[in-house]
Amino acid sequence: MKKILLIAPIAMVALLFACGGGEDTSSAPAPSAAPAVKVDPATAGTVSGTITLEGEAPEMSVIQMAADPNCARLHTSDVLSEFVIVGEGGTLANAFVHIKSGIQGDFPPPSEPVLLDQSGCLYTPHVIGIQVGQTLTVRNSDETLHNIHAMPKNNKEFNIGQPVQGLETSKVFDNVEVMIPFKCDVHKWMNSYAGVVDHPYYAVTGVDGSFSMPNVPPGDYVVEVWHEQMGTQEMNVTVGEKETVDASFTMTAGD
């Protein structure tokens, strides 16, 4: 019995070090070097639209949480994967839409952080948008060990263990990157994505597939949509003064 009591804490310590051990490598947003762009509301327009899926959506699989009783007991019914969520009329959720090019000037990051929660042994939201220099707050809302493992290409990778319910860690991305995948090395089904841009013109669609990017200065732009399973598409748009431009996309299942 004594050997078992000694081994368990050692195993837990090893797991925490493998997940990052709760190390707080937080960094504060760097101050903007250039003056902020002042968009004239009297001339600004809006880019909006709906993302829809054409064809039969892949069937969402049931997530198997039985391996961790702390996760399984949080749900009274089956939990489905979030890879493809389709609403009425084929509208597509979790699509990240942003102005890919054409925006000029400096847009300091918002002071309000973006929250990525670990709740019910799932990342919530499944897809987020955030500005360069804006704080990302990662929270563990469950009574079990989680870790968040970010795997960027243009930003610094991190892998942070969060063994305590309510623990929060802050991170900041320094470079534009669409998209950054996240996973949990403890619970293999947990994944999420972050779109990092250097301006406020981005959106994530809900089940109704709709999005709106207001306060866009008149000009010529490239709008891009990204989806975890359906890939990316682009569209050229011209925004006139006080004009609302439709930038709807149809993504095809199986492409």
N, C-alpha and C positions, 0 to 999 in steps of 0.2 A: 504493500500500500504506500510506503514512504517513497518508493521509486516513482510511482505514478504521480504523486503530488509534486515531486521535483521536476519531472519531465514536462508537465502541462504548462507551467509558467515559462519554461525555457522555450517551448514551442511557440507560445504566444508572442514572446519577445522577438523570436526569429521572424515571425510573420509580420510583425509591426515594422521591423527594419526592412523587410522585403518590400513593404508597401510605402515606405518613406518615413514610417515611425512617427507620424504626426508632426514632423519637422515643419516649422513655419518659415518659409522662404518668401514671405510677403514683400512686395515692393510697392511704393507709392507712385501714382501717376506722375510722369515728368511734366514740368510746366511747358506750355506751348511757347515756341520761339517766335511765332509770327502772330500778328493781331488776328482776332477771330473774324471770320467772314460775317458780314451783316447782310442778310437776305432781305430784300425789300418786299414786305407782304403785299404791297399794292400791285406788284407785277408777278409775284411767285405763282407757280402753277402746281399741279398734282399729277403724279403718275400712279395709276391704280389699275386693277384688273382682277382676274380670277384664273387660278391654275386648275386645270381639269385633266383627268386621265381618260385616254381613249383605249378601249380594249378591256379585257378581263383582268381585274386586279389579282395579284397573287394571293393565295389564301394565307391569312395570318395564323402562325403556329402558336400553340399553347406553350407558355414559358414554364419549364419544370423547376419549381422552387423547393421541392421536397428535400434536396440536399442540405438546406439550411432551415431548420424548423422555425427559427426566428423570423424568417421571411415568409414561409408558408402560412404561419398563423395570422399574418396581417391581411389575408385575403380569404373571403368566403366563397369565391367562385374563381373559375379559370381566368388567368391573366394572359392576354394575347400580346404578341410582339407588335412593335410600333413601326416596323419597316415600311409598310404601306397602309395608310389609313385613308379610306375613301368615303366621302359623304354622299348625300342625295344628288343625283345627276352627274356623278363621277367627279365631284370636286375633290381636290387632293390636299391633304393636310401635311404639315411639316416640310413645306417647300420654302427655301430661303431665297428671297428676291432682293436684289440690290442693284444700284447703279454702278456698273463695272468701270465705266470710263466717261469722261466729260466734265466731271465735277472739278472745279478749281478753287484753290484757296485753302486756308487752315480752319478746321473745325475742332476746337478744343473738346475733349471728352466730357460727357455729363458727370456731375458729381455723384449722382445716384448710382449705386452698384447694380450689377445684374446678378440675380440669384440663380444658382444651379443647385437644386435640392436633391438629396438622396432620401426618398420617401417611399415606403412600401417596397423597398429593394428595387427601385427603379429610379433612373435619372429623370427629374422633372424641372423644366420642360425637356422634351426629347431633342429639340433643336432650338438654339438661342442665337441672337445677334448681339454684337457688342462692338464698341468703338476701340480703336487703338488708344491705349492709355486709360481706359475706363476700368474700374475695379470689378473683377469677377469674385463673388462670394460663393464659396462652396460649403454647403451645410449637410451634416448628417442628422436626419430627423428620426432615424431608426435605432432601436436598442440592439444593435449588432455592429460588428466591425465592417466598415466600408473603406475603400480607397478610391481615389480618382487619379487615373493615369492618362494624362494628356499626351498625344503623340503628334505634335506639329512638325512641319518641315521648315517653316520660316520663323518660328519662335522657339523659345527654350522649352524643352520637354520637362515635365514634372510628374512625380508619382508620390502622392501624399496619403498616408494612412490616417483614418479618422475612427478611432476605436470607441469614442464616447458619444452618446446621444446629445445633440445640441452643439457639438463642436463645429466651429466655422473657421475657414481658412480663406485668405484673400490672395488673389493673383492678378497680374496685369500683363496684357500682351503688347509687345512693342512694335509689331509689324502686321501689315495686312495679310490675311490668309483665309481663303475660302476653299475648303472648310477644315477645321481642326477636329479630329475624332477623339472621343474620350471612351475609356472603358474602365471597368472595375476588375482587378485581378483576383478579387475574392469571389465575386459572383459573375460568372462568365457571360450571363445574359444581359448584363447592364451595359448599355452604350448610349452615347449622345454625341452631338456635334455643335460646334460654335463657328459662326461666320464672323470674322474680324475684319472690319472696314475702317477707313479713316474719315468717315463723314456720317451724318445721321440718316442717309437715304437707303434704308433697308427695312425688310419686314419678314415675318414668318407667318405662313398661312395656318389658319385653323381648319376645322373640318369643313367649313363652307368654302374653302379654297380662295377666299378673297384677300386682297392686300391693298394698302394705300400708303403712298409716300408723299406727304404734303410739303408745302413750302420749298418747292424746287425752283431755282432760278431759271428763267428762260434760257434755252440753249439746246444743243444737240448732244444726245447721250446714247450709251449702250446699256441696256438693261439685261441682266442675266438672272435666270432662275436655276437653282440647284435642288436636286432631290436625291436622297440617299440611294434609292433603287433605280430611278429613272434618268439619272445623269443631269446634264446641263443643256440649256438653250439660251440663245441671245436674240435680242431685237434692237434695232435702231429706232429711236424716237426723237421727235422734236417737240419741245415744250414751249408754247407761246405764252405771252403775258396773260395771266389769270386763266390759263387753259388747263382742263383736265384731260390727260392723255390716257387712252386705254392701252395697256401692255399685257393683255391676257395671253396665256400660253396653253397649248394642248400637248401634253406629254403622252407618249405611246407605250403601253405595257409591252414588255418584251424587247424594247430597243436596247 
